[in-house]
Amino acid sequence: MATRTRICSFVLAMMSFAVLSGYCSAKIYKVGDSEGWTAKDDVYYAWAETDYKEFHVRDSLVFEYDPSINDVTQVSDALEY
């Protein structure tokens, strides 16, 4: 009986690991892939559709850009934007 309980516990643990590993793995996406972030119109719809990209909570989007063309400004709220 103890062996059966251990086997059931092991199987349950492995199933839980398999299910949760899919939910716990965050991905990092470089927006625009090798071109990076550019000022091209409608490029990003096609980028998001390639390879069937599906974004989830905890995924990261990295925006690499040319600082001589673009810049980043941090704002504290929507009114400041």
N, CA, C and O of each residue as an XYZ file, in Angstrom:
324
protein
N       0.826     -1.197      0.000
C       0.000      0.000      0.000
C       0.866      1.255      0.000
O       0.547      2.234     -0.675
N       1.970      1.226      0.764
C       2.844      2.401      0.826
C       3.498      2.653     -0.525
O       3.680      3.807     -0.914
N       3.855      1.599     -1.245
C       4.468      1.747     -2.569
C       3.480      2.364     -3.548
O       3.852      3.210     -4.362
N       2.248      1.951     -3.474
C       1.209      2.490     -4.352
C       1.001      3.974     -4.075
O       0.833      4.754     -5.012
N       1.009      4.368     -2.832
C       0.862      5.772     -2.463
C       2.030      6.595     -2.982
O       1.839      7.711     -3.466
N       3.236      6.054     -2.887
C       4.420      6.763     -3.378
C       4.362      6.936     -4.898
O       4.697      7.997     -5.424
N       3.934      5.884     -5.590
C       3.826      5.970     -7.047
C       2.790      7.016     -7.444
O       3.032      7.821     -8.343
N       1.656      7.006     -6.788
C       0.606      7.995     -7.078
C       1.100      9.406     -6.788
O       0.832     10.328     -7.558
N       1.813      9.579     -5.690
C       2.353     10.898     -5.343
C       3.364     11.358     -6.386
O       3.375     12.527     -6.773
N       4.221     10.430     -6.845
C       5.213     10.760     -7.852
C       4.547     11.162     -9.165
O       4.932     12.160     -9.774
N       3.562     10.402     -9.600
C       2.853     10.698    -10.844
C       2.140     12.053    -10.739
O       2.178     12.846    -11.680
N       1.509     12.312     -9.630
C       0.830     13.586     -9.420
C       1.819     14.747     -9.438
O       1.533     15.797    -10.014
N       2.968     14.568     -8.817
C       3.988     15.616     -8.804
C       4.509     15.892    -10.209
O       4.700     17.049    -10.582
N       4.739     14.843    -10.988
C       5.233     15.018    -12.356
C       4.189     15.693    -13.231
O       4.539     16.541    -14.053
N       2.942     15.347    -13.083
C       1.873     15.983    -13.859
C       1.762     17.454    -13.490
O       1.600     18.304    -14.367
N       1.847     17.759    -12.217
C       1.792     19.148    -11.758
C       2.956     19.946    -12.323
O       2.781     21.083    -12.761
N       4.139     19.355    -12.314
C       5.316     20.029    -12.863
C       5.137     20.308    -14.350
O       5.459     21.401    -14.816
N       4.633     19.347    -15.089
C       4.444     19.509    -16.530
C       3.443     20.615    -16.835
O       3.655     21.416    -17.745
N       2.364     20.657    -16.083
C       1.337     21.681    -16.305
C       1.859     23.055    -15.902
O       1.709     24.019    -16.653
N       2.465     23.153    -14.734
C       2.917     24.455    -14.239
C       4.127     24.994    -14.992
O       4.306     26.210    -15.060
N       4.943     24.147    -15.545
C       6.124     24.642    -16.264
C       5.711     25.468    -17.473
O       6.409     26.410    -17.846
N       4.594     25.128    -18.082
C       4.091     25.922    -19.202
C       3.598     27.285    -18.762
O       3.713     28.252    -19.515
N       3.057     27.385    -17.573
C       2.532     28.645    -17.065
C       3.623     29.524    -16.449
O       3.458     30.742    -16.379
N       4.704     28.949    -16.014
C       5.731     29.686    -15.292
C       6.865     30.178    -16.186
O       7.725     30.926    -15.721
N       6.889     29.785    -17.432
C       8.010     30.157    -18.290
C       7.701     31.462    -19.018
O       6.873     31.496    -19.928
N       8.363     32.513    -18.616
C       8.212     33.810    -19.277
C       9.178     33.879    -20.446
O      10.257     33.289    -20.401
N       8.795     34.599    -21.490
C       9.632     34.747    -22.664
C      10.040     36.206    -22.824
O       9.366     37.117    -22.343
N      11.154     36.402    -23.508
C      11.633     37.750    -23.821
C      11.561     37.909    -25.336
O      12.131     37.113    -26.082
N      10.856     38.944    -25.779
C      10.712     39.220    -27.203
C      11.410     40.529    -27.543
O      11.182     41.545    -26.887
N      12.250     40.510    -28.554
C      12.856     41.734    -29.075
C      11.915     42.249    -30.154
O      11.773     41.627    -31.206
N      11.272     43.385    -29.896
C      10.289     43.929    -30.819
C      10.972     44.276    -32.140
O      11.961     45.009    -32.160
N      10.443     43.747    -33.238
C      11.017     43.980    -34.550
C      12.128     43.025    -34.915
O      12.727     43.151    -35.983
N      12.414     42.066    -34.041
C      13.485     41.077    -34.249
C      14.814     41.752    -34.575
O      15.253     42.620    -33.820
N      15.462     41.385    -35.665
C      16.813     41.896    -35.948
C      16.825     43.379    -36.308
O      17.843     44.045    -36.118
N      15.718     43.909    -36.822
C      15.659     45.341    -37.170
C      15.461     46.226    -35.945
O      15.777     47.415    -35.984
N      14.953     45.672    -34.885
C      14.671     46.465    -33.698
C      13.464     47.375    -33.898
O      12.698     47.212    -34.847
N      13.311     48.314    -33.008
C      12.186     49.247    -33.031
C      12.483     50.326    -34.062
O      13.481     51.038    -33.956
N      11.621     50.444    -35.052
C      11.787     51.456    -36.093
C      10.499     52.261    -36.217
O       9.498     51.941    -35.576
N      10.526     53.291    -37.030
C       9.359     54.154    -37.210
C       8.528     53.744    -38.418
O       7.829     54.582    -38.989
N       8.584     52.503    -38.814
C       7.820     52.024    -39.962
C       6.374     51.770    -39.564
O       6.098     51.235    -38.490
N       5.451     52.161    -40.445
C       4.029     51.953    -40.179
C       3.634     50.500    -40.419
O       4.117     49.863    -41.355
N       2.769     49.992    -39.584
C       2.155     48.669    -39.722
C       3.137     47.500    -39.777
O       2.741     46.398    -40.154
N       4.376     47.700    -39.422
C       5.357     46.610    -39.411
C       5.100     45.672    -38.237
O       5.350     44.472    -38.349
N       4.618     46.178    -37.142
C       4.539     45.396    -35.916
C       3.358     44.436    -35.882
O       3.387     43.452    -35.144
N       2.325     44.705    -36.666
C       1.251     43.713    -36.779
C       1.804     42.440    -37.415
O       1.559     41.335    -36.930
N       2.551     42.609    -38.504
C       3.145     41.450    -39.176
C       4.168     40.773    -38.264
O       4.249     39.546    -38.233
N       4.950     41.563    -37.522
C       5.946     40.988    -36.616
C       5.279     40.120    -35.555
O       5.751     39.023    -35.260
N       4.187     40.609    -34.985
C       3.501     39.862    -33.923
C       2.853     38.588    -34.462
O       2.712     37.606    -33.733
N       2.462     38.603    -35.729
C       1.825     37.425    -36.312
C       2.831     36.362    -36.742
O       2.472     35.187    -36.819
N       4.091     36.739    -37.027
C       5.063     35.742    -37.450
C       5.356     34.786    -36.305
O       5.432     35.194    -35.146
N       5.515     33.556    -36.624
C       5.774     32.492    -35.644
C       4.666     32.397    -34.602
O       4.866     31.835    -33.524
N       3.500     32.946    -34.924
C       2.334     32.875    -34.039
C       2.665     33.339    -32.622
O       2.399     32.632    -31.650
N       3.248     34.536    -32.515
C       3.621     35.050    -31.196
C       2.365     35.235    -30.344
O       1.376     35.824    -30.780
N       2.434     34.726    -29.146
C       1.339     34.857    -28.196
C       1.936     35.347    -26.891
O       2.751     34.655    -26.280
N       1.539     36.529    -26.461
C       2.126     37.160    -25.284
C       1.310     36.823    -24.043
O       0.082     36.739    -24.082
N       2.030     36.632    -22.941
C       1.394     36.268    -21.678
C       1.921     37.173    -20.564
O       2.922     37.872    -20.725
N       1.223     37.140    -19.442
C       1.672     37.867    -18.261
C       3.074     37.393    -17.909
O       3.347     36.193    -17.961
N       3.948     38.287    -17.562
C       5.351     38.092    -17.198
C       6.289     37.980    -18.397
O       7.502     37.896    -18.209
N       5.759     37.977    -19.633
C       6.637     38.071    -20.802
C       7.216     39.480    -20.838
O       6.632     40.414    -20.289
N       8.359     39.624    -21.482
C       8.991     40.943    -21.604
C       9.126     41.310    -23.072
O       9.463     40.475    -23.911
N       8.855     42.577    -23.366
C       9.066     43.121    -24.696
C      10.233     44.090    -24.617
O      10.200     45.039    -23.834
N      11.262     43.859    -25.418
C      12.450     44.697    -25.419
C      12.398     45.579    -26.666
O      12.296     45.077    -27.785
N      12.469     46.897    -26.465
C      12.446     47.851    -27.562
C      13.848     48.408    -27.741
O      14.263     49.306    -27.008
N      14.583     47.872    -28.724
C      15.902     48.412    -29.041
C      15.704     49.436    -30.148
O      15.019     49.162    -31.134
N      16.303     50.619    -29.991
C      16.072     51.706    -30.944
C      17.357     52.486    -31.157
O      18.309     52.373    -30.385
N      17.364     53.275    -32.214
C      18.506     54.130    -32.543
C      18.357     55.439    -31.764
O      17.457     56.221    -32.070
N      19.205     55.703    -30.774
C      19.063     56.907    -29.948
C      19.276     58.213    -30.720
O      18.916     59.281    -30.225
N      19.851     58.146    -31.913
C      19.993     59.377    -32.695
C      18.676     59.754    -33.378
O      18.521     60.881    -33.848
N      17.725     58.808    -33.435
C      16.429     59.068    -34.069
C      15.312     59.158    -33.033
O      14.426     60.004    -33.150
N      15.349     58.292    -32.020
C      14.297     58.202    -31.008
C      14.873     58.438    -29.621
O      16.085     58.374    -29.418
N      13.986     58.712    -28.669
C      14.406     58.819    -27.281
C      13.300     58.288    -26.380
O      12.200     57.980    -26.839
N      13.602     58.188    -25.111
C      12.651     57.672    -24.128
C      12.531     58.687    -23.007
O      13.532     59.194    -22.501
N      11.304     58.976    -22.626
C      11.052     59.878    -21.512
C      10.096     59.189    -20.555
O       9.037     58.718    -20.968
N      10.454     59.126    -19.297
C       9.595     58.505    -18.313
C       8.595     59.540    -17.800
O       8.973     60.656    -17.446
N       7.332     59.164    -17.764
C       6.284     60.031    -17.242
C       5.629     59.343    -16.053
O       5.616     58.115    -15.967
N       5.092     60.132    -15.144
C       4.540     59.538    -13.925
C       3.044     59.242    -14.027
O       2.540     58.406    -13.276
N       2.325     59.900    -14.930
C       0.899     59.613    -15.077
C       0.438     60.025    -16.481
O       1.202     60.601    -17.256
N      -0.800     59.723    -16.781
C      -1.344     59.957    -18.124
C      -1.401     61.442    -18.467
O      -1.217     61.807    -19.629
N      -1.651     62.304    -17.488
C      -1.709     63.754    -17.763
C      -0.355     64.310    -18.183
O      -0.281     65.220    -19.008
N       0.699     63.770    -17.622
C       2.044     64.221    -17.967
C       2.393     63.813    -19.395
O       3.155     64.501    -20.073
N       1.832     62.688    -19.849
C       2.091     62.199    -21.199
C       1.539     63.203    -22.196
O       1.645     62.996    -23.404
